[in-house]
Amino acid sequence: MRRRSIFLILLAAFLGAVAFGARAQDGPDVVVFYREGCHDCDRMDRILEEMHAGNPSLSVRHIEEGDPDGELLWALSAEYGIFPTNFPVIFVGDEVIVGVGLDKELRLRSALEACLRRGCQSPLDRLSGPQIPWRAYLVAGLIAVVLLLVVIDYAI
């Protein structure tokens, strides 16, 4: 009886750790929209690769034109107040960089450094506003059930 109770308590602790540990990173720090064969996209991607090599915690998501998630480009563009005219389109924190050029490269490096130094919200988090943490509610419910089983086990 005690072994089962100890097992249930450990299970509840594990579920809590999994649920709340998984919430640490909701989305990528950088979202890149690109077109296959785009040389400008490759040029900006080299900067992202360089920054990622020095900072493995930097999370980058690439979405190709025509990909089912490609519609996110228009939703993010509306949220950031821009009209994308060419590729790549790179969203980093509060910054959006469209196209290529020395000025764009400097803006990308600056935005990435600021994001790494202070942290930044995932651009995808801006789309939905406050989200209901369903996973946390589900795990909390499971923990409550496990603890209830422990209490019942001791009562018997």
BELZI-V36018 format. One record per residue. RES is the residue in one small letter. PHI is phi in whole degrees, 0 to 359 (* if undefined). PSI is psi as a letter, one per 30 degrees, with the letter a starting at -180 (NA if undefined). OMEGA is omega in degrees with one decimal (999 if undefined). Layout:
RES;PHI;PSI;OMEGA
RES;PHI;PSI;OMEGA
//
This chain:
m;*;e;179.6
r;294;e;179.1
r;299;e;179.3
r;294;e;178.9
s;295;e;178.6
i;296;e;177.5
f;300;e;-179.0
l;295;e;178.4
i;294;e;177.4
l;297;e;177.0
l;298;e;178.9
a;298;e;179.1
a;295;e;179.3
f;296;e;179.4
l;299;e;178.0
g;297;e;179.7
a;296;e;179.6
v;295;e;-176.1
a;295;e;-174.4
f;275;f;173.1
g;290;e;-179.2
a;288;f;-178.7
r;276;f;-174.5
a;298;e;-178.7
q;233;j;-177.2
d;281;e;-175.9
g;208;l;-178.6
p;289;l;175.8
d;286;e;-175.4
v;229;k;174.6
v;238;k;-176.7
v;244;k;172.9
f;256;k;-175.1
y;220;l;177.1
r;240;k;178.5
e;302;k;179.4
g;82;g;-178.4
c;278;j;-179.0
h;292;e;176.4
d;297;e;178.6
c;296;e;178.8
d;298;e;-179.3
r;298;e;179.7
m;287;e;179.7
d;294;e;177.1
r;299;e;177.4
i;294;e;178.6
l;299;e;178.9
e;296;e;178.9
e;297;e;180.0
m;293;e;179.5
h;293;e;179.4
a;299;e;178.7
g;277;f;-177.0
n;219;i;-176.2
p;299;f;179.4
s;285;f;179.3
l;292;k;-177.5
s;255;k;-177.9
v;237;k;175.7
r;242;k;177.3
h;259;k;177.6
i;232;k;-177.9
e;277;k;174.5
e;304;k;-179.2
g;92;f;176.2
d;293;k;178.1
p;306;e;177.4
d;278;g;-179.4
g;300;f;178.1
e;294;f;176.4
l;299;f;178.6
l;304;e;-177.4
w;288;e;178.4
a;294;e;178.7
l;293;e;179.1
s;300;e;177.8
a;295;e;-179.4
e;295;e;-178.9
y;271;f;177.3
g;74;h;178.8
i;232;l;171.5
f;237;j;-176.2
p;291;k;-177.0
t;257;f;176.7
n;202;a;-178.3
f;250;l;-1.2
p;281;l;171.9
v;239;j;-173.2
i;240;k;178.2
f;253;k;178.5
v;225;j;-179.9
g;55;c;179.7
d;266;f;-176.6
e;260;k;170.3
v;226;k;-179.1
i;241;k;-179.0
v;243;k;177.0
g;88;a;-174.9
v;220;l;179.9
g;150;l;-178.3
l;300;e;179.0
d;297;e;179.2
k;291;e;177.9
e;298;e;178.9
l;295;e;177.0
r;297;e;179.0
l;296;e;178.7
r;300;e;-179.9
s;296;e;-179.8
a;295;e;178.9
l;294;e;179.1
e;296;e;177.9
a;296;e;179.4
c;297;e;-179.7
l;290;e;-177.7
r;285;e;-174.3
r;253;f;-173.1
g;84;l;178.6
c;207;l;177.8
q;286;k;175.5
s;297;k;177.1
p;304;e;-179.5
l;293;f;178.0
d;292;f;-179.9
r;289;f;-176.2
l;288;e;-170.1
s;256;f;-177.4
g;68;a;-179.6
p;295;k;-178.7
q;253;k;175.7
i;280;k;-177.5
p;281;i;-176.2
w;302;e;-179.9
r;299;e;179.7
a;295;e;178.3
y;296;e;179.7
l;297;e;-179.4
v;293;e;177.2
a;299;e;176.6
g;296;e;177.5
l;296;e;177.8
i;297;e;179.0
a;298;e;178.6
v;296;e;179.6
v;298;e;179.5
l;295;e;176.1
l;297;e;176.3
l;297;e;177.2
v;296;e;179.8
v;298;e;178.8
i;296;e;-180.0
d;297;e;178.0
y;288;e;-178.9
a;289;f;-177.0
i;281;NA;999
//
